[in-house]
Amino acid sequence: DLNRVHNKPYVELKDSDNRPDETVAYEHWANHLARNTSIIVDLFHGLLRSQVKCR
């Protein structure tokens, strides 16, 4: 198993509740890393932000 986390904690996700995107993204990334830390995560995982604009 490549995952370096052997005892994965249960993480309850909070609602965004109109908080800044950066704060919510940081919390979600920290929760992800608390359960998933491996060479694959180090090399290939990340966060993207996209925006849709209607004409």
matplotlib code that plots the C-alpha trace (Angstrom):
import matplotlib.pyplot as plt

x = [0.0, 1.4, -0.7, 1.4, -1.7, -2.6, -5.3, -7.6, -9.6, -13.2, -13.6, -16.9, -17.0, -18.3, -20.6, -19.0, -21.6, -20.4, -16.9, -14.0, -13.0, -9.4, -10.5, -12.8, -10.2, -7.6, -9.9, -10.8, -7.2, -6.1, -8.9, -7.8, -4.2, -5.3, -6.7, -4.5, -0.8, 1.3, 3.7, 0.7, -0.8, 2.5, 3.0, -0.5, -3.2, -4.0, -6.8, -8.2, -10.6, -12.8, -15.3, -18.1, -19.1, -22.4, -22.7]
y = [0.0, 3.4, 5.3, 6.5, 7.0, 3.7, 4.9, 7.1, 9.5, 10.2, 13.7, 15.6, 18.2, 21.6, 23.7, 26.6, 29.0, 31.9, 31.7, 32.6, 30.0, 30.0, 29.0, 26.3, 24.9, 24.8, 22.9, 20.4, 19.9, 19.4, 16.8, 15.0, 14.9, 13.6, 10.5, 10.2, 10.8, 8.9, 9.4, 9.5, 12.4, 14.1, 13.9, 14.1, 15.4, 19.1, 21.6, 23.5, 26.4, 26.9, 29.5, 29.4, 32.6, 32.8, 35.1]
z = [0.0, -1.0, 1.5, 4.4, 6.6, 8.2, 10.6, 8.5, 10.7, 10.1, 8.8, 8.7, 6.0, 6.9, 4.6, 2.9, 4.3, 2.1, 3.5, 1.2, -1.4, -0.1, 3.4, 2.2, -0.2, 2.6, 4.9, 2.2, 1.2, 4.8, 5.3, 2.1, 3.3, 6.7, 4.9, 1.8, 1.8, -0.7, -3.5, -5.9, -3.9, -3.8, -7.5, -9.1, -6.7, -6.4, -6.4, -9.4, -9.5, -12.5, -13.4, -15.9, -17.6, -19.5, -22.5]

ax = plt.figure().add_subplot(projection="3d")
ax.plot(x, y, z, "-o")
ax.set_aspect("equal")
plt.show()
